[in-house]
Amino acid sequence: MDSNQNYDYDQTFYGDPGSSTGGQTPPAAWQPRPEPTPMKGGRRHSGVWMVLLILVLLTAAVAATGYLLRSAGISVRKTDSGFSITVGRHEQTGEPTEEQVQQMPGRETTPAQPTQPAAPAQPTDRELPTLTIGQTPEGQPTRPSSAEGALSLQEIYRKMISSVVSISTVTRSGKASGTGIIMTASGYIITNHHVIADALAINVMTSDSQDYAATLIGSDETSDLAVLRIDAAGLSPAEFGDSSVLQVGDAVVAIGDPLGVQLRGTMTDGIVSAINRDLTVGDRTMTLIQTNAALNNGNSGGPLINCYGQVIGINTMKMGNYSTYSASVEGLGFAIPIDAAKPILDELIEKGYVSGRPSVGFEGETLPTTFRIYYRLPDGIYVTHVYEQSDAYAKGLQEGDIITEINGTAVGSVEELNRIKNQFSAGDSVTLTVYRGGTFYSVPVVLMDQAYAK
């Protein structure tokens, strides 16, 4: 077959409708077509190419238009009433979008501000609860059931048990437990600061074995008081009595979780052994009620209750081994008087902290004796961190300094420094003696509010 002969390749490509060849090869009966004249062939091919060129141009124009519309954020969609044009996320109404306004020539572009999380709704002052102390008979016999209004031990327990909760915490070093007192039906709970100190999570279990995740409202290390809140309603708040009328010999009971949740709801009884007992705890002195009602680890934060079923103290500690005499002691428990606790608890609920607590403005550690001797350093407190917002930072105190005196009194430990510092208030000035590089310096600093020392 002559290779210069023309075939109808249109039909060869698409196939013969009546053939079973599927368009792969031409049927044998097909004959070569006569060569068209140049004039006729030129016109036909010119028309085809013109149509193809127009189609290509139209396709390119449509594609380019679509690309431009998408780039501008413009889209067209069909609606029940016709078609709507959308620019970005705004339907075209004749008004420019916010983004278009910011990009207008001659208008200063304001950078978008990051969205801040919405602050939790805070109750107004009138909605904030305060601790209410009821009337307590003064000078009356205080043995249960021996005076008008006094309750038996069984009646005290039945009255109070639903107002006592178990508190469990998770810390970086493990788990801890304590006791709490329901203050309001809406879920405010009183406990000790040391029960929830450094807690990553706090759980509250009520007397009916209901578990709640607790939120820390406020805490104060100096008074060892804290306030929690759980999302609950209809709780049984405790009744609070007047601790100022207590007398030595008054009958009292304690309810709590000695040694943990397994023994929760344990009640012990005793008497008031002493009142206004000043006790130094670490770096602070607390005025406490002393009782011989059995208290153990886990009772902390629970109620000390008078014979009328009123909470007159918050159990805070027991004395186990008195190192001065190397002797084991029994029956020495202590509670925070409710009258002294009230203003602190009210402020914790209102602010989340107690204002006016003084801070020198730095963190430090007591220098070990062996460390001091080896490096030939003076006795004092090694500064590990200085708060940038403190006056101590402004005066040049820095990490690695050693504080040896405060107001001329030598201090060899953090506890000794805090004991002197706590005699002042935020805003007062003290003079620190600082050892640095072999030289001692006197540096006057203004004490800051402990609430801002972070």
Secondary structure, 3 states (H helix, E strand, C coil): CCCCCCCCHHHHHHCCCCCCCCCCCCCCCCCCCCCCCHHHHHHHHHHHHHHHHHHHHHHHHHHHHHHHHHHCCEEEEEECCEEEEEECCEECCCCCCHHHHHCCCCCCCCCCCCCCCCCCCCCCHHHCCCCCECCCCCCCCCCCCCCCCCCCHHHHHHHHHHHEEEEEEEECCEEEEEEEEECCCCCEEEECHHHHCCCCEEEEECCCCCEEEEEEEEEECCCCEEEEEECCCCCCCCCECCHHHCCCCCEEEEEECCCCHHHCCEEEEEEEEEEEEEEEECCEEEEEEEECCCCCCCCCCCEEECCCCCEEEEEEEECCEECCCCEECCCCEEEEEHHHHHHHHHHHHHHCCCCCCEECCEEEEECCHHHHHHHCCCCCEEEEEECCCCHHHHCCCCCCCEEEEECCEECCCHHHHHHHHCCCCCCCEEEEEEEECCEEEEEEEECEEHHHCC
